Amino acid sequence: MNPRIVVLGGGIAGLAAAIGLARRGYPVTLIERDLPPPADPDLDPFLAWKRRGVPQFRLPHGFSARARTLLAAHAPDVLDRLRADGIEEINVFKTFVSPEFWQPSDDEFTVVWARRSAFELALRRSAEAEPAIRFLCPAVVSGLRIEPGVGGPPQVTGVRLTDGRELDADLVLDCGGGRSRVSRWLAAEDAHVHADIQDCQTVYFSRYYRFTPDCALPRNAMLLRGELESLTYIGFPGDHDTFGLCLEVHPDDEDMRLLRNTWGWEAAARSIAALAPWIDPANATPVAGIQIMGGHHNVRRRYVVDGRPVVTGLLAVGDALCTTNPTYGWGASMALTFAFAAAEAVSCNEADPVAMALAYDAATSSEADAVYRESAAMDRARIYRITGQEVPEYDRAEMERQRLISEGVAAGVLSDVELSRAFCRRINLAGPADAVINNPDIVLRARDNLKQIASAPFAQIGPSREELRAVVLAAEGLDGHARHLAPSPPGR
Ligand SMILES: Cc1cc2nc3c(=O)[nH]c(=O)nc-3n(C[C@H](O)[C@H](O)[C@H](O)COP(=O)(O)OP(=O)(O)OC[C@H]3O[C@@H](n4cnc5c(N)ncnc54)[C@H](O)[C@@H]3O)c2cc1C
């Protein structure tokens, strides 16, 4: 008899895991707190799909090549849906390296240019087309039923819903995202999940735009990226002629909180030469207001300790297992990686819950460790730089290692094909996150670049911290009464 499987959460991880399981022959019940997407195909899901359970729904997303590669292998129909929706696939390596250097393996650098709404909608429609997936939506899981294991760890045997219903389950997949409460429910039953946590110390102020029909700008918002003294800006190509712009600042930078106001945000973006044309009304019009999100953390949860599962009958998938700083664009790819690994672990060990937990851990832990470590280290490098804090002795070697990538590899992207490839590999998670920096040939090339940079350092192109502060405060002077109307960033 098939195991009774409940998937908690219908975001990227939950939808992919349900598809993976259904296609291996398992019936699945997927429980999602939000309403389904609107049925009308003419409505833009970015605006019309109410996703309160996913606070980042309208914030910029880019999907790394790993995400596309996984979909091509496990759910090619999702890519077909994206193409049918007019969504482009672009090979990032081939956009900046001439054809004579291309190799067949460079196909692994093809990415999907879409907003999160379009990407998730394609996944959702593929899941809805699977007869083996039953959606309980909207419905909210409020707790787990946990029983003592016989001579082993405690076992999850079902879920409770807020409407009083209980569902029996031989297996629950926690796909509840970074704010999932599952590890707290487990702790209340004395099953403790260890978590490594590091604050990303960043707040996003972002906005999506749509190109005007006469816009002459190149459509490649991906090239919009820069680190100023106190602010990072990033561009995200989107679907249907859209693109996202994100201004990222440190949460303690009080004046920069004015970016939550349209006038503050626009004044800051206009003062950055690379961004100014992109928000010029002749080129682009806003799709929605400023979207704000803070409180980001790198989190790595461990469900297997000293070779023993903390609990059986439960697999944590997606952000519930490991969350990284969204800036690096790895979250969705890792969610898909974990989701398809979970489906495989179930199908190989369906009658043995301990073997299933161990197989899933073996398939995912080294990659989860690597993305957590790299994301946390990149964040520390930015925090030391922005706050002017001296790098402590214990972190110096790691910061040098990160500099090899952020400066040594990046400086060679346009002049050294191997560094272009290494750079694309890293940002696209083509292989584990630390593979590039563990490659001795890449390290040598990056070191050479660092020596050259030391003799001719880059000049900052854009306003200094003080200039940006002055620009934003001046905008407040012009529209000061609005200051008290805009909400504070969540989590702050
Ligand atoms: C600001 C921001 C920008 C990002 N940008 C990128 C990017 O550019 N590229 C990238 O790859 N990743 C990005 N990410 C990360 C990416 O969004 C996540 O990694 C990804 O959504 C994880 O998928 P998930 O399914 O684990 O969680 P989610 O997508 O958050 O889904 C969780 C689901 O569970 C549901 N749920 C939770 N609890 C319950 C419950 N008790 N009962 C029922 N349902 C429940 C929620 O409603 C939700 O639908 C970004 C994240 C943020 C915060």
The ligand as a MOL file (V3000), in Angstrom:
LIG
                    3D

  0  0  0     0  0            999 V3000
M  V30 BEGIN CTAB
M  V30 COUNTS 53 58 0 0 0
M  V30 BEGIN ATOM
M  V30 1 C 13.0200 39.1660 -0.9570 0
M  V30 2 C 13.3550 37.8190 -1.5140 0
M  V30 3 C 13.8450 37.7030 -2.7980 0
M  V30 4 C 14.2070 36.4570 -3.2930 0
M  V30 5 N 14.7730 36.3730 -4.5370 0
M  V30 6 C 15.1680 35.1790 -5.0010 0
M  V30 7 C 15.7600 35.0530 -6.2760 0
M  V30 8 O 15.9990 36.0340 -6.9650 0
M  V30 9 N 16.0890 33.8090 -6.7160 0
M  V30 10 C 15.8660 32.6960 -5.9620 0
M  V30 11 O 16.1750 31.5950 -6.3990 0
M  V30 12 N 15.3210 32.7800 -4.7400 0
M  V30 13 C 14.9690 33.9880 -4.2500 0
M  V30 14 N 14.4020 34.0720 -3.0180 0
M  V30 15 C 14.2370 32.8490 -2.2300 0
M  V30 16 C 12.9990 32.0890 -2.6560 0
M  V30 17 O 11.8740 32.9380 -2.6170 0
M  V30 18 C 12.8060 30.9280 -1.6910 0
M  V30 19 O 14.0230 30.2350 -1.5710 0
M  V30 20 C 11.7460 29.9690 -2.1730 0
M  V30 21 O 10.4950 30.6020 -2.2370 0
M  V30 22 C 11.6580 28.7820 -1.2140 0
M  V30 23 O 10.5610 27.9970 -1.5500 0
M  V30 24 P 9.7400 27.2420 -0.4110 0
M  V30 25 O 8.6910 26.4900 -1.1300 0
M  V30 26 O 10.6580 26.5640 0.5070 0
M  V30 27 O 9.0600 28.4110 0.4380 0
M  V30 28 P 7.9310 29.4400 -0.0240 0
M  V30 29 O 8.0410 29.6940 -1.4790 0
M  V30 30 O 8.0310 30.5790 0.9360 0
M  V30 31 O 6.5690 28.6660 0.1970 0
M  V30 32 C 6.0900 28.2960 1.4600 0
M  V30 33 C 4.6070 27.9820 1.3070 0
M  V30 34 O 4.1200 27.3350 2.4740 0
M  V30 35 C 2.8470 27.8880 2.8020 0
M  V30 36 N 2.6650 27.6550 4.2320 0
M  V30 37 C 3.5060 28.0060 5.2340 0
M  V30 38 N 3.0350 27.5730 6.4120 0
M  V30 39 C 1.8630 26.9430 6.1600 0
M  V30 40 C 0.9130 26.2880 6.9840 0
M  V30 41 N 1.0840 26.1960 8.3190 0
M  V30 42 N -0.1770 25.7410 6.4150 0
M  V30 43 C -0.3510 25.8290 5.0510 0
M  V30 44 N 0.5140 26.4480 4.2360 0
M  V30 45 C 1.6190 26.9820 4.7770 0
M  V30 46 C 2.9700 29.3590 2.4060 0
M  V30 47 O 1.7160 29.9680 2.2160 0
M  V30 48 C 3.7690 29.2380 1.1100 0
M  V30 49 O 2.9360 29.0570 -0.0050 0
M  V30 50 C 14.0260 35.3100 -2.5050 0
M  V30 51 C 13.5110 35.4200 -1.2090 0
M  V30 52 C 13.2000 36.6560 -0.7030 0
M  V30 53 C 12.7010 36.7570 0.7140 0
M  V30 END ATOM
M  V30 BEGIN BOND
M  V30 1 1 1 2
M  V30 2 1 2 3
M  V30 3 2 2 52
M  V30 4 2 3 4
M  V30 5 1 4 5
M  V30 6 1 4 50
M  V30 7 2 5 6
M  V30 8 1 6 7
M  V30 9 1 6 13
M  V30 10 2 7 8
M  V30 11 1 7 9
M  V30 12 1 9 10
M  V30 13 2 10 11
M  V30 14 1 10 12
M  V30 15 2 12 13
M  V30 16 1 13 14
M  V30 17 1 14 15
M  V30 18 1 14 50
M  V30 19 1 15 16
M  V30 20 1 16 17
M  V30 21 1 16 18
M  V30 22 1 18 19
M  V30 23 1 18 20
M  V30 24 1 20 21
M  V30 25 1 20 22
M  V30 26 1 22 23
M  V30 27 1 23 24
M  V30 28 2 24 25
M  V30 29 1 24 26
M  V30 30 1 24 27
M  V30 31 1 27 28
M  V30 32 2 28 29
M  V30 33 1 28 30
M  V30 34 1 28 31
M  V30 35 1 31 32
M  V30 36 1 32 33
M  V30 37 1 33 34
M  V30 38 1 33 48
M  V30 39 1 34 35
M  V30 40 1 35 36
M  V30 41 1 35 46
M  V30 42 1 36 37
M  V30 43 1 36 45
M  V30 44 2 37 38
M  V30 45 1 38 39
M  V30 46 1 39 40
M  V30 47 2 39 45
M  V30 48 1 40 41
M  V30 49 2 40 42
M  V30 50 1 42 43
M  V30 51 2 43 44
M  V30 52 1 44 45
M  V30 53 1 46 47
M  V30 54 1 46 48
M  V30 55 1 48 49
M  V30 56 2 50 51
M  V30 57 1 51 52
M  V30 58 1 52 53
M  V30 END BOND
M  V30 END CTAB
M  END
